């Protein structure tokens, strides 16, 4: 991935879904899912259920982007509005 620009904020979308780069502030948006739908994290390598786990998950993901090893996205369902 030497030629991939990790500093560019990519937004990928169609009529159903939007993917945008994960940001630290997304903890506010994701906390509801983390607390109320813990099963979403069942197959994640790093759990994000519960606030402390979510903070660690986001920190890990953002550090991956800084290290240029991963590019974390937040996925929005445009039809459901979340």
PyMOL Python script that loads the backbone (N, CA, C, O; Angstrom):
from pymol import cmd

cmd.read_pdbstr("""\
ATOM      1  N   UNK A   1       0.808  -1.192   0.000  1.00  0.00           N
ATOM      2  CA  UNK A   1       0.000   0.000   0.000  1.00  0.00           C
ATOM      3  C   UNK A   1       0.850   1.255   0.000  1.00  0.00           C
ATOM      4  O   UNK A   1       0.434   2.282   0.536  1.00  0.00           O
ATOM      5  N   UNK A   2       1.993   1.194  -0.571  1.00  0.00           N
ATOM      6  CA  UNK A   2       2.888   2.343  -0.557  1.00  0.00           C
ATOM      7  C   UNK A   2       2.312   3.556  -1.263  1.00  0.00           C
ATOM      8  O   UNK A   2       2.652   4.685  -0.909  1.00  0.00           O
ATOM      9  N   UNK A   3       1.455   3.358  -2.244  1.00  0.00           N
ATOM     10  CA  UNK A   3       0.927   4.482  -2.991  1.00  0.00           C
ATOM     11  C   UNK A   3      -0.460   4.922  -2.515  1.00  0.00           C
ATOM     12  O   UNK A   3      -1.043   5.834  -3.102  1.00  0.00           O
ATOM     13  N   UNK A   4      -0.997   4.298  -1.472  1.00  0.00           N
ATOM     14  CA  UNK A   4      -2.295   4.687  -0.932  1.00  0.00           C
ATOM     15  C   UNK A   4      -2.122   5.887  -0.012  1.00  0.00           C
ATOM     16  O   UNK A   4      -1.221   5.899   0.827  1.00  0.00           O
ATOM     17  N   UNK A   5      -2.980   6.902  -0.161  1.00  0.00           N
ATOM     18  CA  UNK A   5      -2.898   8.117   0.647  1.00  0.00           C
ATOM     19  C   UNK A   5      -3.811   7.994   1.864  1.00  0.00           C
ATOM     20  O   UNK A   5      -5.019   8.206   1.756  1.00  0.00           O
ATOM     21  N   UNK A   6      -3.253   7.660   3.002  1.00  0.00           N
ATOM     22  CA  UNK A   6      -4.013   7.511   4.235  1.00  0.00           C
ATOM     23  C   UNK A   6      -4.466   8.847   4.811  1.00  0.00           C
ATOM     24  O   UNK A   6      -5.300   8.866   5.717  1.00  0.00           O
ATOM     25  N   UNK A   7      -3.942   9.961   4.314  1.00  0.00           N
ATOM     26  CA  UNK A   7      -4.316  11.268   4.837  1.00  0.00           C
ATOM     27  C   UNK A   7      -5.577  11.822   4.185  1.00  0.00           C
ATOM     28  O   UNK A   7      -6.174  12.770   4.694  1.00  0.00           O
ATOM     29  N   UNK A   8      -5.983  11.241   3.072  1.00  0.00           N
ATOM     30  CA  UNK A   8      -7.185  11.683   2.384  1.00  0.00           C
ATOM     31  C   UNK A   8      -8.418  11.057   3.019  1.00  0.00           C
ATOM     32  O   UNK A   8      -8.452   9.849   3.250  1.00  0.00           O
ATOM     33  N   UNK A   9      -9.427  11.868   3.302  1.00  0.00           N
ATOM     34  CA  UNK A   9     -10.685  11.355   3.830  1.00  0.00           C
ATOM     35  C   UNK A   9     -11.557  10.889   2.678  1.00  0.00           C
ATOM     36  O   UNK A   9     -12.156  11.699   1.971  1.00  0.00           O
ATOM     37  N   UNK A  10     -11.622   9.586   2.498  1.00  0.00           N
ATOM     38  CA  UNK A  10     -12.422   9.006   1.430  1.00  0.00           C
ATOM     39  C   UNK A  10     -13.853   8.801   1.890  1.00  0.00           C
ATOM     40  O   UNK A  10     -14.091   8.368   3.017  1.00  0.00           O
ATOM     41  N   UNK A  11     -14.804   9.110   1.023  1.00  0.00           N
ATOM     42  CA  UNK A  11     -16.208   8.816   1.278  1.00  0.00           C
ATOM     43  C   UNK A  11     -16.695   7.969   0.109  1.00  0.00           C
ATOM     44  O   UNK A  11     -16.650   8.388  -1.047  1.00  0.00           O
ATOM     45  N   UNK A  12     -17.154   6.784   0.436  1.00  0.00           N
ATOM     46  CA  UNK A  12     -17.665   5.847  -0.565  1.00  0.00           C
ATOM     47  C   UNK A  12     -19.168   5.698  -0.321  1.00  0.00           C
ATOM     48  O   UNK A  12     -19.597   5.450   0.806  1.00  0.00           O
ATOM     49  N   UNK A  13     -19.957   5.848  -1.374  1.00  0.00           N
ATOM     50  CA  UNK A  13     -21.398   5.728  -1.148  1.00  0.00           C
ATOM     51  C   UNK A  13     -22.151   5.403  -2.426  1.00  0.00           C
ATOM     52  O   UNK A  13     -21.682   5.623  -3.543  1.00  0.00           O
ATOM     53  N   UNK A  14     -23.343   4.868  -2.201  1.00  0.00           N
ATOM     54  CA  UNK A  14     -24.320   4.694  -3.260  1.00  0.00           C
ATOM     55  C   UNK A  14     -25.665   5.088  -2.663  1.00  0.00           C
ATOM     56  O   UNK A  14     -25.701   5.774  -1.641  1.00  0.00           O
ATOM     57  N   UNK A  15     -26.765   4.673  -3.271  1.00  0.00           N
ATOM     58  CA  UNK A  15     -28.081   5.095  -2.772  1.00  0.00           C
ATOM     59  C   UNK A  15     -28.456   4.424  -1.455  1.00  0.00           C
ATOM     60  O   UNK A  15     -29.365   4.896  -0.772  1.00  0.00           O
ATOM     61  N   UNK A  16     -27.786   3.342  -1.079  1.00  0.00           N
ATOM     62  CA  UNK A  16     -28.138   2.600   0.139  1.00  0.00           C
ATOM     63  C   UNK A  16     -27.203   2.820   1.313  1.00  0.00           C
ATOM     64  O   UNK A  16     -27.634   2.796   2.466  1.00  0.00           O
ATOM     65  N   UNK A  17     -25.924   3.036   1.029  1.00  0.00           N
ATOM     66  CA  UNK A  17     -24.941   3.031   2.108  1.00  0.00           C
ATOM     67  C   UNK A  17     -23.880   4.104   1.889  1.00  0.00           C
ATOM     68  O   UNK A  17     -23.557   4.464   0.757  1.00  0.00           O
ATOM     69  N   UNK A  18     -23.349   4.603   2.997  1.00  0.00           N
ATOM     70  CA  UNK A  18     -22.221   5.536   2.938  1.00  0.00           C
ATOM     71  C   UNK A  18     -21.144   5.046   3.894  1.00  0.00           C
ATOM     72  O   UNK A  18     -21.424   4.728   5.050  1.00  0.00           O
ATOM     73  N   UNK A  19     -19.912   4.988   3.404  1.00  0.00           N
ATOM     74  CA  UNK A  19     -18.759   4.692   4.230  1.00  0.00           C
ATOM     75  C   UNK A  19     -17.928   5.954   4.297  1.00  0.00           C
ATOM     76  O   UNK A  19     -17.572   6.532   3.270  1.00  0.00           O
ATOM     77  N   UNK A  20     -17.619   6.381   5.519  1.00  0.00           N
ATOM     78  CA  UNK A  20     -16.743   7.536   5.691  1.00  0.00           C
ATOM     79  C   UNK A  20     -15.715   7.193   6.756  1.00  0.00           C
ATOM     80  O   UNK A  20     -15.942   6.311   7.584  1.00  0.00           O
ATOM     81  N   UNK A  21     -14.585   7.888   6.735  1.00  0.00           N
ATOM     82  CA  UNK A  21     -13.519   7.561   7.689  1.00  0.00           C
ATOM     83  C   UNK A  21     -13.976   7.678   9.149  1.00  0.00           C
ATOM     84  O   UNK A  21     -14.686   8.611   9.524  1.00  0.00           O
ATOM     85  N   UNK A  22     -13.557   6.723   9.942  1.00  0.00           N
ATOM     86  CA  UNK A  22     -13.810   6.745  11.371  1.00  0.00           C
ATOM     87  C   UNK A  22     -13.054   7.911  11.994  1.00  0.00           C
ATOM     88  O   UNK A  22     -11.902   8.172  11.649  1.00  0.00           O
ATOM     89  N   UNK A  23     -13.705   8.601  12.905  1.00  0.00           N
ATOM     90  CA  UNK A  23     -13.093   9.712  13.648  1.00  0.00           C
ATOM     91  C   UNK A  23     -13.266   9.447  15.146  1.00  0.00           C
ATOM     92  O   UNK A  23     -14.140   8.678  15.546  1.00  0.00           O
ATOM     93  N   UNK A  24     -12.453  10.071  15.951  1.00  0.00           N
ATOM     94  CA  UNK A  24     -12.549   9.897  17.400  1.00  0.00           C
ATOM     95  C   UNK A  24     -13.921  10.313  17.919  1.00  0.00           C
ATOM     96  O   UNK A  24     -14.452   9.693  18.841  1.00  0.00           O
ATOM     97  N   UNK A  25     -14.484  11.336  17.344  1.00  0.00           N
ATOM     98  CA  UNK A  25     -15.794  11.840  17.778  1.00  0.00           C
ATOM     99  C   UNK A  25     -16.922  10.836  17.523  1.00  0.00           C
ATOM    100  O   UNK A  25     -18.007  10.981  18.087  1.00  0.00           O
ATOM    101  N   UNK A  26     -16.688   9.829  16.692  1.00  0.00           N
ATOM    102  CA  UNK A  26     -17.709   8.832  16.384  1.00  0.00           C
ATOM    103  C   UNK A  26     -18.089   7.990  17.589  1.00  0.00           C
ATOM    104  O   UNK A  26     -19.057   7.232  17.527  1.00  0.00           O
ATOM    105  N   UNK A  27     -17.358   8.104  18.669  1.00  0.00           N
ATOM    106  CA  UNK A  27     -17.738   7.374  19.881  1.00  0.00           C
ATOM    107  C   UNK A  27     -19.148   7.774  20.297  1.00  0.00           C
ATOM    108  O   UNK A  27     -19.899   6.945  20.812  1.00  0.00           O
ATOM    109  N   UNK A  28     -19.515   9.038  20.081  1.00  0.00           N
ATOM    110  CA  UNK A  28     -20.858   9.506  20.427  1.00  0.00           C
ATOM    111  C   UNK A  28     -21.907   8.774  19.591  1.00  0.00           C
ATOM    112  O   UNK A  28     -22.934   8.354  20.125  1.00  0.00           O
ATOM    113  N   UNK A  29     -21.666   8.617  18.303  1.00  0.00           N
ATOM    114  CA  UNK A  29     -22.598   7.942  17.410  1.00  0.00           C
ATOM    115  C   UNK A  29     -22.635   6.433  17.677  1.00  0.00           C
ATOM    116  O   UNK A  29     -23.706   5.827  17.675  1.00  0.00           O
ATOM    117  N   UNK A  30     -21.480   5.839  17.903  1.00  0.00           N
ATOM    118  CA  UNK A  30     -21.384   4.385  18.033  1.00  0.00           C
ATOM    119  C   UNK A  30     -21.717   3.863  19.427  1.00  0.00           C
ATOM    120  O   UNK A  30     -21.949   2.665  19.595  1.00  0.00           O
ATOM    121  N   UNK A  31     -21.745   4.734  20.420  1.00  0.00           N
ATOM    122  CA  UNK A  31     -21.972   4.269  21.797  1.00  0.00           C
ATOM    123  C   UNK A  31     -23.327   3.584  21.956  1.00  0.00           C
ATOM    124  O   UNK A  31     -23.441   2.621  22.714  1.00  0.00           O
ATOM    125  N   UNK A  32     -24.349   4.059  21.260  1.00  0.00           N
ATOM    126  CA  UNK A  32     -25.659   3.411  21.336  1.00  0.00           C
ATOM    127  C   UNK A  32     -25.609   1.979  20.845  1.00  0.00           C
ATOM    128  O   UNK A  32     -26.199   1.088  21.456  1.00  0.00           O
ATOM    129  N   UNK A  33     -24.906   1.752  19.741  1.00  0.00           N
ATOM    130  CA  UNK A  33     -24.751   0.395  19.222  1.00  0.00           C
ATOM    131  C   UNK A  33     -23.913  -0.456  20.179  1.00  0.00           C
ATOM    132  O   UNK A  33     -24.198  -1.635  20.391  1.00  0.00           O
ATOM    133  N   UNK A  34     -22.893   0.152  20.744  1.00  0.00           N
ATOM    134  CA  UNK A  34     -21.999  -0.558  21.644  1.00  0.00           C
ATOM    135  C   UNK A  34     -22.725  -1.023  22.908  1.00  0.00           C
ATOM    136  O   UNK A  34     -22.498  -2.132  23.392  1.00  0.00           O
ATOM    137  N   UNK A  35     -23.581  -0.179  23.424  1.00  0.00           N
ATOM    138  CA  UNK A  35     -24.280  -0.493  24.669  1.00  0.00           C
ATOM    139  C   UNK A  35     -25.539  -1.327  24.448  1.00  0.00           C
ATOM    140  O   UNK A  35     -25.849  -2.200  25.259  1.00  0.00           O
ATOM    141  N   UNK A  36     -26.267  -1.070  23.362  1.00  0.00           N
ATOM    142  CA  UNK A  36     -27.577  -1.693  23.161  1.00  0.00           C
ATOM    143  C   UNK A  36     -27.577  -2.894  22.217  1.00  0.00           C
ATOM    144  O   UNK A  36     -28.531  -3.671  22.196  1.00  0.00           O
ATOM    145  N   UNK A  37     -26.504  -3.045  21.435  1.00  0.00           N
ATOM    146  CA  UNK A  37     -26.433  -4.160  20.494  1.00  0.00           C
ATOM    147  C   UNK A  37     -25.045  -4.817  20.556  1.00  0.00           C
ATOM    148  O   UNK A  37     -24.317  -4.833  19.563  1.00  0.00           O
ATOM    149  N   UNK A  38     -24.690  -5.351  21.716  1.00  0.00           N
ATOM    150  CA  UNK A  38     -23.342  -5.918  21.886  1.00  0.00           C
ATOM    151  C   UNK A  38     -23.043  -7.078  20.941  1.00  0.00           C
ATOM    152  O   UNK A  38     -21.880  -7.376  20.670  1.00  0.00           O
ATOM    153  N   UNK A  39     -24.095  -7.735  20.436  1.00  0.00           N
ATOM    154  CA  UNK A  39     -23.877  -8.864  19.528  1.00  0.00           C
ATOM    155  C   UNK A  39     -23.254  -8.435  18.203  1.00  0.00           C
ATOM    156  O   UNK A  39     -22.728  -9.276  17.474  1.00  0.00           O
ATOM    157  N   UNK A  40     -23.302  -7.156  17.879  1.00  0.00           N
ATOM    158  CA  UNK A  40     -22.658  -6.662  16.658  1.00  0.00           C
ATOM    159  C   UNK A  40     -21.158  -6.918  16.664  1.00  0.00           C
ATOM    160  O   UNK A  40     -20.529  -6.973  15.608  1.00  0.00           O
ATOM    161  N   UNK A  41     -20.595  -7.071  17.833  1.00  0.00           N
ATOM    162  CA  UNK A  41     -19.147  -7.215  17.976  1.00  0.00           C
ATOM    163  C   UNK A  41     -18.713  -8.668  18.110  1.00  0.00           C
ATOM    164  O   UNK A  41     -17.529  -8.935  18.320  1.00  0.00           O
ATOM    165  N   UNK A  42     -19.639  -9.610  17.994  1.00  0.00           N
ATOM    166  CA  UNK A  42     -19.317 -11.026  18.193  1.00  0.00           C
ATOM    167  C   UNK A  42     -18.169 -11.520  17.318  1.00  0.00           C
ATOM    168  O   UNK A  42     -17.375 -12.352  17.758  1.00  0.00           O
ATOM    169  N   UNK A  43     -18.071 -11.032  16.108  1.00  0.00           N
ATOM    170  CA  UNK A  43     -17.068 -11.543  15.168  1.00  0.00           C
ATOM    171  C   UNK A  43     -15.914 -10.572  14.937  1.00  0.00           C
ATOM    172  O   UNK A  43     -15.125 -10.739  14.007  1.00  0.00           O
ATOM    173  N   UNK A  44     -15.830  -9.581  15.771  1.00  0.00           N
ATOM    174  CA  UNK A  44     -14.744  -8.608  15.670  1.00  0.00           C
ATOM    175  C   UNK A  44     -13.508  -9.144  16.390  1.00  0.00           C
ATOM    176  O   UNK A  44     -13.616  -9.788  17.434  1.00  0.00           O
ATOM    177  N   UNK A  45     -12.346  -8.873  15.827  1.00  0.00           N
ATOM    178  CA  UNK A  45     -11.109  -9.293  16.483  1.00  0.00           C
ATOM    179  C   UNK A  45     -10.889  -8.553  17.792  1.00  0.00           C
ATOM    180  O   UNK A  45     -10.264  -9.078  18.714  1.00  0.00           O
ATOM    181  N   UNK A  46     -11.403  -7.341  17.870  1.00  0.00           N
ATOM    182  CA  UNK A  46     -11.299  -6.521  19.075  1.00  0.00           C
ATOM    183  C   UNK A  46     -12.714  -6.116  19.465  1.00  0.00           C
ATOM    184  O   UNK A  46     -13.383  -5.443  18.681  1.00  0.00           O
ATOM    185  N   UNK A  47     -13.196  -6.499  20.647  1.00  0.00           N
ATOM    186  CA  UNK A  47     -14.584  -6.197  21.000  1.00  0.00           C
ATOM    187  C   UNK A  47     -14.825  -4.698  21.155  1.00  0.00           C
ATOM    188  O   UNK A  47     -13.957  -3.951  21.607  1.00  0.00           O
ATOM    189  N   UNK A  48     -16.023  -4.282  20.767  1.00  0.00           N
ATOM    190  CA  UNK A  48     -16.407  -2.885  20.908  1.00  0.00           C
ATOM    191  C   UNK A  48     -17.657  -2.722  21.752  1.00  0.00           C
ATOM    192  O   UNK A  48     -18.228  -1.633  21.819  1.00  0.00           O
ATOM    193  N   UNK A  49     -18.086  -3.806  22.399  1.00  0.00           N
ATOM    194  CA  UNK A  49     -19.271  -3.725  23.245  1.00  0.00           C
ATOM    195  C   UNK A  49     -18.903  -3.110  24.592  1.00  0.00           C
ATOM    196  O   UNK A  49     -17.907  -3.485  25.210  1.00  0.00           O
ATOM    197  N   UNK A  50     -19.707  -2.179  25.025  1.00  0.00           N
ATOM    198  CA  UNK A  50     -19.409  -1.443  26.251  1.00  0.00           C
ATOM    199  C   UNK A  50     -18.533  -0.249  25.947  1.00  0.00           C
ATOM    200  O   UNK A  50     -17.725  -0.289  25.019  1.00  0.00           O
ATOM    201  N   UNK A  51     -18.684   0.797  26.709  1.00  0.00           N
ATOM    202  CA  UNK A  51     -17.993   2.052  26.419  1.00  0.00           C
ATOM    203  C   UNK A  51     -16.472   1.948  26.454  1.00  0.00           C
ATOM    204  O   UNK A  51     -15.797   2.493  25.581  1.00  0.00           O
ATOM    205  N   UNK A  52     -15.933   1.264  27.438  1.00  0.00           N
ATOM    206  CA  UNK A  52     -14.469   1.141  27.523  1.00  0.00           C
ATOM    207  C   UNK A  52     -13.917   0.350  26.344  1.00  0.00           C
ATOM    208  O   UNK A  52     -12.888   0.716  25.777  1.00  0.00           O
ATOM    209  N   UNK A  53     -14.593  -0.728  25.975  1.00  0.00           N
ATOM    210  CA  UNK A  53     -14.155  -1.501  24.811  1.00  0.00           C
ATOM    211  C   UNK A  53     -14.261  -0.685  23.533  1.00  0.00           C
ATOM    212  O   UNK A  53     -13.395  -0.771  22.664  1.00  0.00           O
ATOM    213  N   UNK A  54     -15.325   0.109  23.416  1.00  0.00           N
ATOM    214  CA  UNK A  54     -15.499   0.940  22.229  1.00  0.00           C
ATOM    215  C   UNK A  54     -14.370   1.960  22.112  1.00  0.00           C
ATOM    216  O   UNK A  54     -13.836   2.176  21.024  1.00  0.00           O
ATOM    217  N   UNK A  55     -14.013   2.576  23.214  1.00  0.00           N
ATOM    218  CA  UNK A  55     -12.900   3.539  23.204  1.00  0.00           C
ATOM    219  C   UNK A  55     -11.610   2.871  22.729  1.00  0.00           C
ATOM    220  O   UNK A  55     -10.869   3.434  21.923  1.00  0.00           O
ATOM    221  N   UNK A  56     -11.349   1.663  23.238  1.00  0.00           N
ATOM    222  CA  UNK A  56     -10.149   0.924  22.834  1.00  0.00           C
ATOM    223  C   UNK A  56     -10.214   0.533  21.363  1.00  0.00           C
ATOM    224  O   UNK A  56      -9.209   0.592  20.654  1.00  0.00           O
ATOM    225  N   UNK A  57     -11.396   0.135  20.906  1.00  0.00           N
ATOM    226  CA  UNK A  57     -11.594  -0.247  19.507  1.00  0.00           C
ATOM    227  C   UNK A  57     -11.301   0.929  18.576  1.00  0.00           C
ATOM    228  O   UNK A  57     -10.580   0.785  17.589  1.00  0.00           O
ATOM    229  N   UNK A  58     -11.859   2.079  18.896  1.00  0.00           N
ATOM    230  CA  UNK A  58     -11.657   3.274  18.067  1.00  0.00           C
ATOM    231  C   UNK A  58     -10.194   3.701  18.101  1.00  0.00           C
ATOM    232  O   UNK A  58      -9.629   4.048  17.063  1.00  0.00           O
ATOM    233  N   UNK A  59      -9.581   3.681  19.267  1.00  0.00           N
ATOM    234  CA  UNK A  59      -8.167   4.038  19.380  1.00  0.00           C
ATOM    235  C   UNK A  59      -7.300   3.099  18.540  1.00  0.00           C
ATOM    236  O   UNK A  59      -6.399   3.541  17.828  1.00  0.00           O
ATOM    237  N   UNK A  60      -7.582   1.806  18.631  1.00  0.00           N
ATOM    238  CA  UNK A  60      -6.838   0.813  17.848  1.00  0.00           C
ATOM    239  C   UNK A  60      -7.003   1.078  16.351  1.00  0.00           C
ATOM    240  O   UNK A  60      -6.026   1.068  15.602  1.00  0.00           O
ATOM    241  N   UNK A  61      -8.235   1.312  15.924  1.00  0.00           N
ATOM    242  CA  UNK A  61      -8.517   1.543  14.505  1.00  0.00           C
ATOM    243  C   UNK A  61      -7.834   2.816  14.005  1.00  0.00           C
ATOM    244  O   UNK A  61      -7.258   2.823  12.917  1.00  0.00           O
ATOM    245  N   UNK A  62      -7.897   3.876  14.783  1.00  0.00           N
ATOM    246  CA  UNK A  62      -7.266   5.136  14.367  1.00  0.00           C
ATOM    247  C   UNK A  62      -5.741   5.027  14.365  1.00  0.00           C
ATOM    248  O   UNK A  62      -5.074   5.632  13.526  1.00  0.00           O
ATOM    249  N   UNK A  63      -5.201   4.266  15.290  1.00  0.00           N
ATOM    250  CA  UNK A  63      -3.747   4.032  15.287  1.00  0.00           C
ATOM    251  C   UNK A  63      -3.327   3.237  14.053  1.00  0.00           C
ATOM    252  O   UNK A  63      -2.240   3.451  13.517  1.00  0.00           O
ATOM    253  N   UNK A  64      -4.177   2.331  13.604  1.00  0.00           N
ATOM    254  CA  UNK A  64      -3.897   1.594  12.375  1.00  0.00           C
ATOM    255  C   UNK A  64      -3.819   2.520  11.173  1.00  0.00           C
ATOM    256  O   UNK A  64      -2.987   2.330  10.286  1.00  0.00           O
ATOM    257  N   UNK A  65      -4.687   3.520  11.147  1.00  0.00           N
ATOM    258  CA  UNK A  65      -4.636   4.482  10.039  1.00  0.00           C
ATOM    259  C   UNK A  65      -3.365   5.329  10.120  1.00  0.00           C
ATOM    260  O   UNK A  65      -2.717   5.586   9.105  1.00  0.00           O
ATOM    261  N   UNK A  66      -3.017   5.758  11.325  1.00  0.00           N
ATOM    262  CA  UNK A  66      -1.777   6.540  11.498  1.00  0.00           C
ATOM    263  C   UNK A  66      -0.551   5.733  11.084  1.00  0.00           C
ATOM    264  O   UNK A  66       0.394   6.269  10.503  1.00  0.00           O
ATOM    265  N   UNK A  67      -0.579   4.434  11.392  1.00  0.00           N
ATOM    266  CA  UNK A  67       0.547   3.557  11.051  1.00  0.00           C
ATOM    267  C   UNK A  67       0.500   3.108   9.591  1.00  0.00           C
ATOM    268  O   UNK A  67       1.409   2.432   9.108  1.00  0.00           O
ATOM    269  N   UNK A  68      -0.568   3.493   8.899  1.00  0.00           N
ATOM    270  CA  UNK A  68      -0.764   3.152   7.482  1.00  0.00           C
ATOM    271  C   UNK A  68      -0.880   1.641   7.265  1.00  0.00           C
ATOM    272  O   UNK A  68      -0.371   1.091   6.288  1.00  0.00           O
ATOM    273  N   UNK A  69      -1.572   0.986   8.213  1.00  0.00           N
ATOM    274  CA  UNK A  69      -1.808  -0.448   8.078  1.00  0.00           C
ATOM    275  C   UNK A  69      -3.282  -0.777   7.848  1.00  0.00           C
ATOM    276  O   UNK A  69      -3.615  -1.888   7.435  1.00  0.00           O
ATOM    277  N   UNK A  70      -4.158   0.180   8.114  1.00  0.00           N
ATOM    278  CA  UNK A  70      -5.587  -0.022   7.890  1.00  0.00           C
ATOM    279  C   UNK A  70      -6.269   1.330   7.704  1.00  0.00           C
ATOM    280  O   UNK A  70      -5.722   2.376   8.053  1.00  0.00           O
ATOM    281  N   UNK A  71      -7.463   1.281   7.150  1.00  0.00           N
ATOM    282  CA  UNK A  71      -8.232   2.498   6.902  1.00  0.00           C
ATOM    283  C   UNK A  71      -9.648   2.242   7.410  1.00  0.00           C
ATOM    284  O   UNK A  71     -10.480   1.704   6.679  1.00  0.00           O
ATOM    285  N   UNK A  72      -9.925   2.622   8.654  1.00  0.00           N
ATOM    286  CA  UNK A  72     -11.224   2.310   9.256  1.00  0.00           C
ATOM    287  C   UNK A  72     -12.342   3.243   8.769  1.00  0.00           C
ATOM    288  O   UNK A  72     -12.161   4.455   8.647  1.00  0.00           O
ATOM    289  N   UNK A  73     -13.486   2.643   8.500  1.00  0.00           N
ATOM    290  CA  UNK A  73     -14.671   3.380   8.069  1.00  0.00           C
ATOM    291  C   UNK A  73     -15.804   3.216   9.068  1.00  0.00           C
ATOM    292  O   UNK A  73     -15.851   2.245   9.822  1.00  0.00           O
ATOM    293  N   UNK A  74     -16.715   4.182   9.061  1.00  0.00           N
ATOM    294  CA  UNK A  74     -18.013   4.062   9.705  1.00  0.00           C
ATOM    295  C   UNK A  74     -18.993   3.822   8.570  1.00  0.00           C
ATOM    296  O   UNK A  74     -18.936   4.494   7.540  1.00  0.00           O
ATOM    297  N   UNK A  75     -19.895   2.861   8.758  1.00  0.00           N
ATOM    298  CA  UNK A  75     -20.864   2.508   7.725  1.00  0.00           C
ATOM    299  C   UNK A  75     -22.250   3.022   8.135  1.00  0.00           C
ATOM    300  O   UNK A  75     -22.745   2.713   9.219  1.00  0.00           O
ATOM    301  N   UNK A  76     -22.858   3.807   7.251  1.00  0.00           N
ATOM    302  CA  UNK A  76     -24.189   4.331   7.493  1.00  0.00           C
ATOM    303  C   UNK A  76     -25.182   3.707   6.523  1.00  0.00           C
ATOM    304  O   UNK A  76     -24.955   3.673   5.313  1.00  0.00           O
ATOM    305  N   UNK A  77     -26.274   3.219   7.067  1.00  0.00           N
ATOM    306  CA  UNK A  77     -27.385   2.714   6.250  1.00  0.00           C
ATOM    307  C   UNK A  77     -28.255   3.923   5.918  1.00  0.00           C
ATOM    308  O   UNK A  77     -28.947   4.435   6.798  1.00  0.00           O
ATOM    309  N   UNK A  78     -28.238   4.379   4.707  1.00  0.00           N
ATOM    310  CA  UNK A  78     -28.953   5.584   4.319  1.00  0.00           C
ATOM    311  C   UNK A  78     -30.463   5.402   4.360  1.00  0.00           C
ATOM    312  O   UNK A  78     -31.196   6.361   4.602  1.00  0.00           O
ATOM    313  N   UNK A  79     -30.927   4.201   4.129  1.00  0.00           N
ATOM    314  CA  UNK A  79     -32.378   3.941   4.171  1.00  0.00           C
ATOM    315  C   UNK A  79     -32.915   3.935   5.592  1.00  0.00           C
ATOM    316  O   UNK A  79     -34.035   4.381   5.842  1.00  0.00           O
ATOM    317  N   UNK A  80     -32.115   3.429   6.521  1.00  0.00           N
ATOM    318  CA  UNK A  80     -32.541   3.372   7.923  1.00  0.00           C
ATOM    319  C   UNK A  80     -32.197   4.656   8.682  1.00  0.00           C
ATOM    320  O   UNK A  80     -32.727   4.912   9.762  1.00  0.00           O
ATOM    321  N   UNK A  81     -31.310   5.448   8.106  1.00  0.00           N
ATOM    322  CA  UNK A  81     -30.929   6.700   8.757  1.00  0.00           C
ATOM    323  C   UNK A  81     -29.927   6.528   9.882  1.00  0.00           C
ATOM    324  O   UNK A  81     -29.837   7.382  10.764  1.00  0.00           O
ATOM    325  N   UNK A  82     -29.160   5.418   9.864  1.00  0.00           N
ATOM    326  CA  UNK A  82     -28.126   5.238  10.899  1.00  0.00           C
ATOM    327  C   UNK A  82     -26.965   4.440  10.357  1.00  0.00           C
ATOM    328  O   UNK A  82     -26.000   4.187  11.078  1.00  0.00           O
TER     329      UNK A  82
END
""", "prot")
cmd.dss("prot")
cmd.show_as("cartoon", "prot")
cmd.util.cbc("prot")
cmd.orient("prot")
